[in-house]
Amino acid sequence: MNIIKNRYLYFFISLLIILPGLVFMGLNWAKTKEGPLPLAIDFRGGSLLELQFAGERPTQEKISSLYQEFSTEQEDLNAPIIQPLDQDAYSIRSKAMSDETKGKLIAEMEARFGAKITVLNFTSVSPAIGAEATNAAGFAVLMAATAILLYVWYAFRNVKHAYRYGAAAIIAMLHDVLVVLGAEAMFGYFLGWEADALFLTALLTVIGFSVHDSIVVFDRVRENSTVLRRVPYETMVNHSIIQTLDRSINTQLTVMLTLLALALFGGESTRHFVIVLLVGIFSGTYSSIFNAAPILVVWENEEWKTWFKRNPAEAA
């Protein structure tokens, strides 16, 4: 099996996977004017109120109208986002409101709609705290990438061009990050899912899985670079991928089957988190086999020098 031979086909497949996600990130940005992903209140600030009605559940229009009545200059509650949870419950997102306003709002709902209301969840985050959390999330991803680069560089310090291994692992990791962000953008566009703290947890977990699998392949490349010194570099790297292929697929397949079971039967509260993990780990398995090691071959052969030139034999 010659995986390295078709490396540019695999790069092209990765590009085809990433491009739709970038398109939907742009569509989300144009739609919300807030960014490429629809952000939950963890990052953009606001209030999340989940209510269960004992009697007949009022319509979304009635609740939206009531929110507008309680809107003030200090607390702008216009245009809340209302989503059904169950047949008798709503999830309502709005700009940040105080506990006092929340209490008055619920009392008015009970009086006006004649239904006993149970508060399932109330979370309120100020815009300043949301912006701080967003900055911290970006810094966390950046620090993780930097730490990985330095660690791989150190671990492969005895190998020729050790920095290439770290750079290739980072490129493969960025591939997985873009796949996850693109998938989240599509989920947000079609399903209304919002990126929250659990999404960040899933993204950092995917980064760890992606680099872990790449290092397994790189470690075999390092071993074979000594044992198979007289073999052409491309052949040696391909042999290393084949040697680790069963291990990579079996390990990641076990994780993906577990996540699939959780996505199907684990309940609504964890489904978003689990599906993001499932997409990311599948992408990480692909990139470690078909992207990370082939990048080493492209770098070793300096193939970018001939990308836009005709083959000498063809020219003749």
Secondary structure by P-SEA (a helix, b strand, c coil): cccccaaaaaaaaaaaaaaaaaaaaaaaaaacccccccccccccbbbbbbbbbccccccaaaaaaaaaaaccccccccbbbbbbccccbbbbbcccccaaaaaaaaaaaaaaacbbbbbcbbbbbcaaaaaaaaaaaaaaaaaaaaaaaaaaaaaaccccaaaaaaaaaaaaaaaaaaaaaaaaaaaaacccccccaaaaaaaaaaaaaaaaaaaaaaaaaaaaaaaaccccaaaaaaaaaaaaaaaaaaaaaaaaaaaaaaaacccccaaaaaaaaaaaaaaaaaaacccaaaaaaaaaaccccccccccccccc
